[in-house]
Amino acid sequence: MSGHPSAVPYVAVAGSGEPPAELLGPAEELGAVLAEGGAVVVTGGLGGIMEAACRGARSRLGQTLGILPGTDRADANGWVGVAVTTGVGEQRNALIVASCDVLVAVGAGYGTLSEVAMALKSGRPVVSLWSWAIDGVTAVESAREAGERALALARERVR
């Protein structure tokens, strides 16, 4: 996709910086699917799920935006294309949610739960890949399905 930034879907991938190892491959595949679909992949910019999703997106020459908790861009993982420092710690989760059209939650950390809650409260769709089972969240069983569902939901929002 090209054109005005408002026409490009922004999909946030929320997940732990220290996830179970079996979630890293699916998170990377998710990032790749999102990039193939033309989305900007938005994360918290650090390690774990965030890094894996960024690595997947960049493997498909996709754009990645990392919204960091601290004030040093050097803290971003090596797959973040654009790093934004905030200096607000975990409160940056609200900025991640505000920056996306759709949120994909991977795994079930408490930081991820906060992003899911904020997304739902703000009316943004949430797709869950082995994450929290909450009313209003669409649960899927594979990274490809998560990416495809998120892209479809994002395209509805950016029309």
C-alpha positions as CSV (number, residue, x, y, z in Angstrom):
1,M,0.0,0.0,0.0
2,S,1.1,3.5,-0.7
3,G,-0.4,6.9,-0.4
4,H,-1.4,9.0,2.5
5,P,-0.3,7.5,5.9
6,S,-4.0,7.4,7.0
7,A,-4.7,4.9,4.3
8,V,-2.0,2.5,5.5
9,P,-3.0,0.0,8.2
10,Y,-1.1,0.2,11.5
11,V,-1.2,-3.1,13.4
12,A,0.2,-3.3,16.9
13,V,1.7,-6.6,18.1
14,A,1.6,-6.8,21.9
15,G,3.5,-9.4,23.8
16,S,6.0,-10.0,26.5
17,G,9.7,-9.0,26.4
18,E,10.4,-12.4,28.0
19,P,7.9,-14.8,26.5
20,P,8.0,-18.6,26.3
21,A,10.3,-19.6,23.5
22,E,7.5,-21.4,21.6
23,L,5.8,-18.0,20.9
24,L,8.8,-16.4,19.1
25,G,8.4,-18.3,15.8
26,P,4.7,-17.5,15.6
27,A,5.3,-13.8,16.5
28,E,7.9,-13.6,13.7
29,E,5.5,-15.2,11.2
30,L,2.8,-12.8,12.3
31,G,5.1,-9.8,11.6
32,A,5.9,-11.2,8.1
33,V,2.2,-11.7,7.3
34,L,1.4,-8.2,8.4
35,A,4.2,-6.7,6.3
36,E,3.2,-8.7,3.3
37,G,-0.3,-7.2,3.7
38,G,1.2,-3.7,3.7
39,A,0.8,-2.9,7.4
40,V,3.1,-0.9,9.5
41,V,3.9,-3.1,12.5
42,V,3.8,-1.2,15.8
43,T,5.4,-2.6,18.9
44,G,6.9,-1.5,22.2
45,G,10.2,-1.8,20.5
46,L,12.0,-4.1,22.9
47,G,12.8,-7.8,22.9
48,G,10.8,-11.0,22.9
49,I,7.5,-10.9,21.0
50,M,8.1,-7.3,20.0
51,E,11.5,-8.2,18.5
52,A,10.2,-11.3,16.8
53,A,7.3,-9.4,15.2
54,C,9.7,-6.7,14.0
55,R,12.1,-9.2,12.6
56,G,9.3,-11.0,10.7
57,A,8.1,-7.7,9.2
58,R,11.6,-6.5,8.2
59,S,12.2,-9.9,6.6
60,R,9.4,-8.9,4.1
61,L,10.8,-5.4,3.8
62,G,8.0,-4.1,6.0
63,Q,7.9,-0.9,8.1
64,T,8.3,-1.2,11.9
65,L,7.5,1.4,14.5
66,G,8.8,0.9,18.1
67,I,7.3,3.0,20.8
68,L,9.9,2.7,23.6
69,P,9.3,3.1,27.4
70,G,12.6,5.0,27.9
71,T,14.4,7.9,26.5
72,D,17.2,6.2,24.5
73,R,16.6,5.0,20.9
74,A,19.5,2.6,21.3
75,D,17.2,0.5,23.5
76,A,15.2,-0.5,20.5
77,N,15.7,-4.0,19.1
78,G,17.7,-4.1,15.8
79,W,14.6,-4.7,13.7
80,V,12.8,-1.4,14.6
81,G,12.8,0.9,11.6
82,V,11.5,4.0,13.5
83,A,12.1,4.3,17.2
84,V,10.0,6.8,19.3
85,T,11.2,7.4,22.8
86,T,8.6,8.3,25.4
87,G,10.2,8.4,28.9
88,V,6.9,7.2,30.4
89,G,7.7,3.6,31.1
90,E,4.8,1.1,30.8
91,Q,2.4,4.0,30.2
92,R,3.7,3.9,26.7
93,N,1.2,1.0,26.2
94,A,-1.5,3.7,25.8
95,L,0.5,5.3,23.0
96,I,0.9,2.0,21.2
97,V,-2.8,1.5,21.3
98,A,-3.5,5.0,20.2
99,S,-1.2,4.5,17.2
100,C,-2.8,1.4,15.8
101,D,-5.9,0.4,14.0
102,V,-5.9,-3.1,15.3
103,L,-4.1,-4.8,18.2
104,V,-2.8,-8.4,18.0
105,A,-2.1,-9.9,21.5
106,V,0.4,-12.7,21.6
107,G,0.7,-14.6,24.8
108,A,-0.7,-13.6,28.2
109,G,1.5,-11.2,30.1
110,Y,0.0,-8.5,32.2
111,G,1.5,-5.7,30.0
112,T,-0.3,-7.4,27.1
113,L,-3.5,-7.5,29.1
114,S,-3.2,-3.7,29.7
115,E,-2.9,-3.1,26.0
116,V,-5.9,-5.4,25.3
117,A,-8.0,-3.5,27.8
118,M,-7.1,-0.1,26.4
119,A,-7.7,-1.2,22.8
120,L,-11.2,-2.6,23.7
121,K,-12.0,0.5,25.7
122,S,-11.0,2.8,22.8
123,G,-13.1,0.7,20.3
124,R,-10.1,-0.9,18.5
125,P,-10.4,-4.5,17.4
126,V,-8.3,-7.0,19.2
127,V,-7.1,-10.3,17.8
128,S,-5.7,-12.9,20.3
129,L,-3.1,-15.4,19.5
130,W,-2.9,-17.6,22.6
131,S,-3.7,-14.6,24.7
132,W,-6.4,-13.4,27.1
133,A,-9.9,-14.8,26.5
134,I,-12.0,-11.7,27.0
135,D,-15.4,-10.6,25.6
136,G,-14.8,-8.6,22.5
137,V,-11.5,-10.3,21.6
138,T,-11.3,-12.5,18.5
139,A,-9.3,-15.6,19.3
140,V,-7.4,-17.4,16.5
141,E,-5.2,-20.4,16.3
142,S,-2.3,-19.5,14.0
143,A,0.0,-16.6,13.3
144,R,-1.2,-16.5,9.7
145,E,-4.8,-16.4,10.7
146,A,-4.0,-13.6,13.3
147,G,-2.3,-11.6,10.6
148,E,-5.0,-12.0,8.0
149,R,-7.8,-11.2,10.5
150,A,-5.9,-8.1,11.8
151,L,-5.3,-6.9,8.2
152,A,-9.0,-7.3,7.3
153,L,-10.1,-5.5,10.4
154,A,-7.5,-2.7,9.9
155,R,-8.6,-2.2,6.3
156,E,-12.2,-1.7,7.5
157,R,-11.0,1.0,9.8
158,V,-8.7,2.9,7.4
159,R,-11.3,3.2,4.5
